[in-house]
Amino acid sequence: MMVTNVLKTYQHHLHHNDKQHQLSLPKRKFVTYAVYALIAVALFYLIVDPAAPPAAASSTTTKPSSLAARPPWIQQLPPAAPPLSTISPPPYQGQAAADNNDETLLIVSTTTAAPPPPCDYSDGEWVPDARTPLYNGMTCGAIKDDGRSCTANGRADTGYVYWRWQPRACDLPAFSAAAFLRWLRNRHMAFVGDSLVRNQAESLVCLLSSASPPELVHRSADGRFRRWLFRDHNATVSIFWSPFLLKGVEKSERDGVRYNQVFLDAFDERWMSQLGAIDAAVLSAGHWFRIPSVYHEGGRVVGCHGCDTAEFNHSAVAEISFFSVFRDAVRRTLAEAARRHHEQQHSGAGVKLVAMTTFSPSHFEGQWNEGAPCKKKADTELGYTETEMRKIVVEAVDEASSSCSSSSTMRFAAVDVTALANLRPDGHPGPYMRKNPYAAGNTGGRPVQHDCLHWCMPGPVDTFNQILLQTILR
């Protein structure tokens, strides 16, 4: 209305002036009318179109939405900073906290998504894989003898090589020699246990040799203690023979030792005394515990497994389950490793990681010492012995992990391979544990012996180290 009245007044004034004065409006009146016009325009916008709050103000009160967590197979060490999409709002703290918008936004900006759960590599299946292995078993110098180089010994079929393990709930990344060597730089990894851990150690050295040449810097006369150095990375891999993990003497008919002698209260200092110089220890044991044994503790015989009591002058020697002894040996070993590490922790020495590979089943179709061949078909279910031996390791590792304080620099982990190994009877050397086993004159009139315990290289044992790498990086 005010704008309309001003315009009418101005038109009326123009109409009553003569033509020669139409364009010569007095300056004072012009300024007065201009001020009236501006005031009218301002009042119009204040009444009709009041100013709205800035758009940005509403965005500051909007909390970022929580997106799906990263896939569980993404595992890195050290963990990368989470992207903004993984930042979730804090839980509701009540109306008082909700009213304090600035404080709420501060909490949101510092809250990250929970880390993904570790991948369960034990549950999966073998699937075909056409990729060429990372190394050649005929040329890798890390293999202790020809017993694991099946191709070199005359095995013609190579189909057992072209498979990979696929977990059901996640992915298992391909082995990366470069990634492993980066982690191993300036570190010492020791493999401790029986011939199966030696098999795994040789596999690792062969895998790493695809990226860096290893140098054998130590070898005992019997080859049971060896050490390699990857000079380009100042990385060391060693093998310690210790089939019981504790102090013991192995059965040897040739040497007149009919039973294993296992000392339950003594540790094998051949490797345990070296813990201060070891950054990661990979343990594996089990099969030697199934052999008839005599158990010592406190300077006396406390029991035996599969022994003849007549040899003990019919004294009361209790039969002890090898499951019980194996459980005790694993628990004592892990506890002692933690204790020694704690003592050495202030000096910066000691073990940083102790990983234990679970029981790897054999696949003999009968008695191994009677020339039994390897099974042609895998058992889809684990047997009782395999189930119990695996369970003992997994539970002992969990107990050791739980006993570590949050400030401890030691970590325990299980490399769970029992199920995947059980499905691969084709991966053993079988008769090709020796060169050309069926050649004339090689049998000596005796049945050809088969190895259905250890693994051809390359072969399924390489997957053990594939999982070991992901365990390290977890």
PLY file of the C-alpha trace (Angstrom):
ply
format ascii 1.0
element vertex 474
property float x
property float y
property float z
element edge 473
property int vertex1
property int vertex2
end_header
0.00 0.00 0.00
2.78 2.41 0.88
4.52 1.75 -2.44
1.21 2.34 -4.37
0.51 5.68 -2.64
4.00 6.96 -3.34
3.65 6.16 -7.05
0.20 7.89 -7.30
1.52 11.05 -5.63
4.47 11.14 -7.99
2.22 10.70 -11.08
-0.16 13.45 -9.90
2.70 15.90 -9.53
3.95 15.21 -13.05
0.46 15.70 -14.47
0.07 19.25 -13.08
3.44 20.54 -14.18
3.83 21.96 -17.62
5.88 20.16 -20.18
8.99 22.26 -19.82
9.31 21.30 -16.18
8.52 17.56 -16.52
12.18 16.56 -16.32
13.30 19.10 -13.76
12.00 17.76 -10.42
13.35 19.81 -7.50
16.28 18.05 -5.81
14.92 18.29 -2.26
11.63 16.70 -3.17
13.39 13.99 -5.21
15.52 12.94 -2.23
12.45 12.89 0.03
10.50 10.63 -2.32
13.52 8.31 -2.77
13.80 7.80 0.98
10.06 7.04 1.17
10.48 4.44 -1.59
13.40 2.69 0.11
11.57 2.52 3.44
8.55 1.03 1.71
10.59 -1.65 -0.04
12.30 -2.64 3.22
9.01 -2.88 5.09
7.56 -5.00 2.28
10.30 -7.64 2.49
10.18 -7.74 6.27
6.41 -8.42 6.26
6.01 -10.63 3.19
9.40 -12.60 3.06
11.08 -12.78 6.48
14.67 -14.09 6.37
15.05 -17.88 6.83
17.90 -19.42 8.90
20.99 -20.08 6.84
20.96 -23.48 5.13
24.29 -24.40 6.69
22.82 -24.18 10.18
20.64 -27.23 9.64
23.52 -29.28 8.29
25.54 -28.76 11.44
22.92 -30.59 13.47
22.81 -33.60 11.17
24.83 -36.55 12.43
26.72 -38.61 9.87
25.01 -41.89 9.13
26.71 -45.18 9.96
27.63 -47.19 6.87
28.42 -50.87 6.68
31.70 -51.93 8.26
34.63 -52.84 6.05
34.70 -56.38 4.72
36.28 -58.67 7.30
39.03 -59.73 4.92
40.57 -56.24 4.88
43.33 -56.61 7.48
46.35 -54.41 7.67
49.18 -53.70 10.09
49.42 -51.00 11.08
45.69 -50.23 10.56
45.02 -47.34 8.25
42.99 -44.37 9.48
39.31 -45.16 8.85
37.59 -43.25 6.04
34.90 -40.79 7.02
32.22 -43.22 5.89
33.15 -45.60 8.71
32.69 -43.00 11.45
29.48 -43.72 13.33
27.45 -41.50 15.67
27.78 -42.15 19.39
25.07 -44.02 21.24
22.20 -41.93 22.58
23.27 -40.27 25.85
19.95 -38.77 26.93
18.26 -35.45 26.24
20.91 -33.37 27.97
23.63 -34.66 25.69
21.40 -34.34 22.65
20.76 -30.67 23.47
24.49 -29.95 23.55
25.01 -30.11 19.82
28.66 -29.02 19.79
29.66 -31.70 22.30
27.81 -34.39 20.34
29.63 -33.47 17.12
32.98 -33.64 18.92
32.26 -37.19 20.05
31.21 -38.20 16.54
34.43 -36.93 15.02
36.57 -39.08 17.32
34.54 -42.31 17.26
35.58 -44.99 14.74
33.95 -48.21 13.67
34.90 -51.35 15.60
37.65 -53.42 13.94
36.37 -56.27 11.79
36.43 -59.73 13.35
39.35 -61.95 12.32
38.74 -64.23 9.39
38.01 -67.89 10.19
40.41 -69.57 7.79
39.66 -73.04 9.17
36.26 -73.32 7.45
36.40 -73.49 3.66
37.05 -75.62 0.61
39.74 -76.28 -1.98
38.98 -74.74 -5.36
40.87 -75.06 -8.67
43.54 -72.45 -9.29
45.45 -72.29 -12.56
48.16 -69.94 -11.29
51.76 -71.18 -11.39
53.37 -71.74 -7.96
55.79 -69.07 -6.74
58.75 -71.48 -6.70
60.07 -74.61 -8.35
60.49 -77.58 -6.04
63.28 -78.97 -8.23
65.49 -75.91 -7.79
64.70 -74.49 -4.34
67.79 -75.15 -2.25
65.97 -74.82 1.08
64.49 -78.32 0.89
66.47 -80.47 3.33
66.51 -83.53 1.09
64.75 -84.93 -1.94
61.89 -86.27 0.17
59.69 -83.21 -0.35
60.61 -82.48 -3.96
58.08 -84.87 -5.44
58.54 -83.78 -9.06
62.29 -84.23 -8.84
61.73 -87.74 -7.47
59.67 -88.74 -10.50
56.09 -87.87 -9.65
54.56 -87.17 -13.04
51.15 -85.76 -12.08
51.11 -82.12 -11.03
47.39 -81.62 -10.50
47.87 -81.46 -6.73
49.63 -78.10 -7.17
46.76 -76.24 -8.82
44.40 -75.74 -5.91
43.88 -72.91 -3.45
42.05 -72.72 -0.14
38.90 -70.58 -0.15
37.41 -69.75 3.27
33.61 -69.65 3.27
33.10 -66.35 5.08
36.00 -64.29 3.74
38.91 -64.26 1.33
42.45 -65.51 1.89
44.83 -63.18 0.03
47.50 -64.77 -2.15
50.90 -65.12 -0.52
53.07 -62.05 -1.03
56.79 -62.66 -0.59
57.39 -58.90 -0.71
54.89 -58.24 2.09
56.32 -61.01 4.26
59.88 -59.77 3.78
58.85 -56.22 4.62
57.51 -57.46 7.93
60.52 -59.74 8.50
63.06 -56.96 7.89
65.51 -56.81 10.83
63.63 -59.67 12.49
64.26 -63.33 13.31
61.53 -65.94 12.82
62.16 -69.39 14.30
60.27 -72.58 13.47
60.29 -74.93 16.46
59.01 -78.49 16.64
58.97 -81.68 14.62
59.51 -82.52 10.93
56.19 -80.93 9.96
57.27 -77.52 11.22
60.50 -78.10 9.29
58.36 -78.80 6.22
56.56 -75.48 6.80
59.82 -73.59 7.33
61.30 -74.94 4.10
58.12 -73.93 2.30
58.44 -70.38 3.64
62.08 -70.05 2.59
61.20 -71.29 -0.89
58.27 -68.85 -1.11
60.45 -65.93 0.02
63.19 -66.92 -2.42
60.86 -65.82 -5.22
61.56 -62.23 -4.11
64.97 -62.36 -2.42
67.82 -64.93 -2.44
68.34 -66.75 0.89
71.76 -67.66 2.22
72.19 -70.76 4.39
74.42 -69.49 7.21
74.16 -72.44 9.62
73.41 -76.14 9.34
73.91 -78.86 11.94
75.36 -82.20 10.88
71.94 -83.86 10.80
70.23 -80.87 9.20
67.77 -80.47 12.08
69.07 -77.02 13.02
69.41 -74.54 10.17
69.39 -70.81 9.64
68.92 -68.68 6.52
69.65 -65.01 6.07
67.95 -62.77 3.52
70.68 -60.16 3.38
68.68 -57.66 1.34
66.30 -57.35 4.29
68.51 -58.45 7.22
65.80 -61.08 7.80
66.49 -64.44 9.43
64.55 -67.72 9.30
65.71 -70.66 11.42
64.66 -74.20 12.31
64.98 -75.78 15.77
64.30 -79.48 16.16
62.17 -80.03 19.27
59.44 -82.67 18.70
58.07 -82.42 22.27
58.71 -78.68 22.75
59.85 -79.78 26.22
63.09 -81.63 26.99
63.02 -85.14 25.56
64.82 -87.97 23.86
63.18 -89.55 20.83
62.58 -93.25 20.44
65.22 -94.93 18.30
65.23 -98.68 17.82
68.62 -98.42 16.14
70.07 -96.81 19.25
68.26 -99.16 21.63
65.80 -96.52 22.85
62.41 -98.23 22.79
60.38 -95.34 24.14
60.37 -91.60 23.95
61.68 -90.09 27.17
59.76 -86.89 27.92
60.64 -84.66 30.88
57.46 -82.80 31.76
59.09 -80.29 34.11
62.08 -79.35 31.93
62.21 -77.18 28.84
64.20 -77.74 25.69
66.87 -75.08 26.15
68.23 -75.68 22.65
65.56 -73.25 21.50
64.03 -71.82 24.66
67.36 -70.22 25.64
67.34 -68.33 22.32
64.02 -66.58 22.88
65.70 -63.27 23.55
66.99 -63.20 19.96
63.75 -64.42 18.37
61.02 -62.00 17.28
58.49 -64.63 16.19
58.33 -68.32 17.00
56.19 -70.75 14.99
55.58 -73.97 16.91
54.25 -77.31 15.70
54.15 -80.67 17.44
51.88 -83.64 18.04
52.82 -86.74 16.10
55.73 -87.75 18.36
53.37 -87.76 21.35
51.47 -90.66 19.82
54.56 -92.89 19.92
55.07 -95.04 23.05
56.66 -92.83 25.68
57.86 -92.70 29.27
57.13 -89.54 31.25
59.44 -88.06 33.87
58.77 -85.37 36.45
60.57 -84.43 39.63
63.35 -86.89 38.88
61.13 -89.95 38.69
58.92 -91.82 36.23
55.33 -90.67 36.64
53.69 -92.60 33.83
53.93 -93.89 30.32
52.00 -94.34 27.11
51.93 -97.70 25.31
54.73 -99.14 27.43
55.36 -102.64 28.81
55.21 -102.46 32.62
57.49 -105.52 32.81
60.32 -103.27 31.80
59.79 -101.27 34.97
60.07 -104.34 37.26
56.29 -104.47 37.42
56.24 -101.27 39.42
53.08 -99.21 39.41
53.56 -97.10 36.32
50.35 -95.41 35.31
49.18 -95.35 31.72
48.72 -91.69 30.81
46.81 -90.51 27.78
49.04 -88.83 25.19
46.30 -86.23 24.80
46.82 -85.22 28.43
50.59 -85.03 28.04
50.36 -83.05 24.81
47.99 -80.57 26.44
50.33 -80.17 29.41
53.38 -79.71 27.16
51.72 -77.02 25.04
50.39 -75.10 28.04
53.71 -75.21 29.88
55.62 -74.13 26.80
53.40 -71.12 26.10
53.40 -70.07 29.76
57.19 -70.29 29.95
57.60 -68.29 26.75
55.39 -65.56 28.25
57.30 -65.61 31.54
60.71 -65.29 29.90
59.47 -62.58 27.60
58.17 -60.60 30.58
61.60 -60.84 32.25
63.34 -59.62 29.10
60.73 -57.04 28.12
62.47 -54.11 29.84
65.59 -54.63 27.74
63.57 -54.68 24.51
64.39 -58.34 23.86
62.23 -61.42 23.79
59.55 -62.99 21.67
56.97 -60.67 20.14
54.77 -63.33 18.52
54.22 -67.00 19.28
52.13 -68.77 16.63
51.30 -72.46 16.86
50.28 -74.44 13.81
47.51 -76.91 14.61
47.75 -80.65 14.05
48.30 -81.74 10.45
46.70 -85.19 9.82
48.41 -88.09 8.10
46.64 -90.14 5.39
48.01 -93.67 5.58
45.70 -96.41 4.32
46.96 -98.84 6.98
50.21 -99.08 8.97
52.87 -96.68 7.76
55.74 -99.06 8.59
54.19 -101.84 6.53
54.21 -99.98 3.24
50.66 -98.62 3.51
49.85 -96.24 0.62
48.19 -92.86 0.97
44.43 -92.64 0.85
42.91 -91.93 -2.53
39.91 -90.07 -1.13
39.82 -87.50 1.63
37.69 -87.94 4.73
35.27 -85.02 4.83
35.08 -85.18 8.63
37.95 -85.03 11.08
38.65 -88.13 13.13
38.65 -88.14 16.91
42.43 -87.87 17.25
42.69 -84.99 14.78
39.80 -83.16 16.44
41.27 -83.47 19.95
44.82 -82.53 18.93
43.57 -79.43 17.14
41.32 -78.49 20.05
44.22 -78.72 22.51
46.28 -76.20 20.53
43.42 -73.75 19.94
42.36 -73.77 23.60
45.93 -73.45 24.90
46.59 -70.47 22.62
43.35 -68.82 23.75
44.33 -69.32 27.40
47.79 -67.87 26.81
46.31 -64.85 25.04
43.86 -64.25 27.89
46.64 -64.36 30.47
48.58 -61.56 28.74
47.98 -58.08 30.10
46.80 -55.31 27.81
50.26 -53.72 28.03
52.12 -56.89 27.05
54.11 -56.83 23.83
53.67 -60.57 23.33
50.93 -61.99 21.13
49.77 -65.61 20.77
47.97 -66.98 17.72
46.87 -70.33 16.29
47.50 -71.11 12.62
44.51 -73.39 12.15
45.27 -75.79 9.27
43.82 -79.11 10.49
40.64 -79.07 8.41
42.24 -77.91 5.18
45.12 -80.39 5.52
42.70 -83.23 6.20
41.15 -82.74 2.74
44.42 -83.16 0.81
45.70 -86.77 0.82
46.91 -86.11 -2.74
49.45 -83.56 -1.48
51.79 -86.05 0.22
54.91 -87.47 -1.43
53.56 -91.01 -1.21
56.13 -93.33 -2.81
58.03 -90.32 -4.18
59.69 -89.67 -0.88
62.66 -91.22 -2.69
63.88 -90.78 -6.22
62.37 -93.17 -8.78
60.90 -95.52 -6.15
59.71 -98.15 -8.64
62.93 -98.39 -10.60
64.53 -101.83 -10.72
66.76 -102.47 -7.73
65.41 -99.61 -5.63
62.99 -101.66 -3.55
65.43 -104.32 -2.33
62.60 -106.82 -2.34
60.71 -104.84 0.29
57.40 -103.02 -0.16
57.82 -99.47 -1.38
57.50 -97.15 1.58
55.08 -94.22 1.35
55.18 -90.84 3.04
51.60 -89.81 3.79
52.52 -87.37 6.56
54.73 -84.65 5.06
53.89 -82.47 2.07
55.18 -82.11 -1.46
56.74 -78.75 -2.24
55.16 -76.78 -3.74
51.85 -78.04 -2.42
49.26 -77.65 0.35
51.91 -76.74 2.95
52.37 -73.39 1.19
48.84 -72.52 2.35
50.07 -72.85 5.95
52.37 -69.89 5.32
49.66 -68.04 3.43
47.58 -68.12 6.62
50.67 -67.39 8.75
51.23 -64.14 6.84
47.65 -63.00 7.44
48.00 -63.98 11.11
51.08 -61.77 11.37
49.40 -58.83 9.67
46.18 -59.13 11.68
0 1
1 2
2 3
3 4
4 5
5 6
6 7
7 8
8 9
9 10
10 11
11 12
12 13
13 14
14 15
15 16
16 17
17 18
18 19
19 20
20 21
21 22
22 23
23 24
24 25
25 26
26 27
27 28
28 29
29 30
30 31
31 32
32 33
33 34
34 35
35 36
36 37
37 38
38 39
39 40
40 41
41 42
42 43
43 44
44 45
45 46
46 47
47 48
48 49
49 50
50 51
51 52
52 53
53 54
54 55
55 56
56 57
57 58
58 59
59 60
60 61
61 62
62 63
63 64
64 65
65 66
66 67
67 68
68 69
69 70
70 71
71 72
72 73
73 74
74 75
75 76
76 77
77 78
78 79
79 80
80 81
81 82
82 83
83 84
84 85
85 86
86 87
87 88
88 89
89 90
90 91
91 92
92 93
93 94
94 95
95 96
96 97
97 98
98 99
99 100
100 101
101 102
102 103
103 104
104 105
105 106
106 107
107 108
108 109
109 110
110 111
111 112
112 113
113 114
114 115
115 116
116 117
117 118
118 119
119 120
120 121
121 122
122 123
123 124
124 125
125 126
126 127
127 128
128 129
129 130
130 131
131 132
132 133
133 134
134 135
135 136
136 137
137 138
138 139
139 140
140 141
141 142
142 143
143 144
144 145
145 146
146 147
147 148
148 149
149 150
150 151
151 152
152 153
153 154
154 155
155 156
156 157
157 158
158 159
159 160
160 161
161 162
162 163
163 164
164 165
165 166
166 167
167 168
168 169
169 170
170 171
171 172
172 173
173 174
174 175
175 176
176 177
177 178
178 179
179 180
180 181
181 182
182 183
183 184
184 185
185 186
186 187
187 188
188 189
189 190
190 191
191 192
192 193
193 194
194 195
195 196
196 197
197 198
198 199
199 200
200 201
201 202
202 203
203 204
204 205
205 206
206 207
207 208
208 209
209 210
210 211
211 212
212 213
213 214
214 215
215 216
216 217
217 218
218 219
219 220
220 221
221 222
222 223
223 224
224 225
225 226
226 227
227 228
228 229
229 230
230 231
231 232
232 233
233 234
234 235
235 236
236 237
237 238
238 239
239 240
240 241
241 242
242 243
243 244
244 245
245 246
246 247
247 248
248 249
249 250
250 251
251 252
252 253
253 254
254 255
255 256
256 257
257 258
258 259
259 260
260 261
261 262
262 263
263 264
264 265
265 266
266 267
267 268
268 269
269 270
270 271
271 272
272 273
273 274
274 275
275 276
276 277
277 278
278 279
279 280
280 281
281 282
282 283
283 284
284 285
285 286
286 287
287 288
288 289
289 290
290 291
291 292
292 293
293 294
294 295
295 296
296 297
297 298
298 299
299 300
300 301
301 302
302 303
303 304
304 305
305 306
306 307
307 308
308 309
309 310
310 311
311 312
312 313
313 314
314 315
315 316
316 317
317 318
318 319
319 320
320 321
321 322
322 323
323 324
324 325
325 326
326 327
327 328
328 329
329 330
330 331
331 332
332 333
333 334
334 335
335 336
336 337
337 338
338 339
339 340
340 341
341 342
342 343
343 344
344 345
345 346
346 347
347 348
348 349
349 350
350 351
351 352
352 353
353 354
354 355
355 356
356 357
357 358
358 359
359 360
360 361
361 362
362 363
363 364
364 365
365 366
366 367
367 368
368 369
369 370
370 371
371 372
372 373
373 374
374 375
375 376
376 377
377 378
378 379
379 380
380 381
381 382
382 383
383 384
384 385
385 386
386 387
387 388
388 389
389 390
390 391
391 392
392 393
393 394
394 395
395 396
396 397
397 398
398 399
399 400
400 401
401 402
402 403
403 404
404 405
405 406
406 407
407 408
408 409
409 410
410 411
411 412
412 413
413 414
414 415
415 416
416 417
417 418
418 419
419 420
420 421
421 422
422 423
423 424
424 425
425 426
426 427
427 428
428 429
429 430
430 431
431 432
432 433
433 434
434 435
435 436
436 437
437 438
438 439
439 440
440 441
441 442
442 443
443 444
444 445
445 446
446 447
447 448
448 449
449 450
450 451
451 452
452 453
453 454
454 455
455 456
456 457
457 458
458 459
459 460
460 461
461 462
462 463
463 464
464 465
465 466
466 467
467 468
468 469
469 470
470 471
471 472
472 473
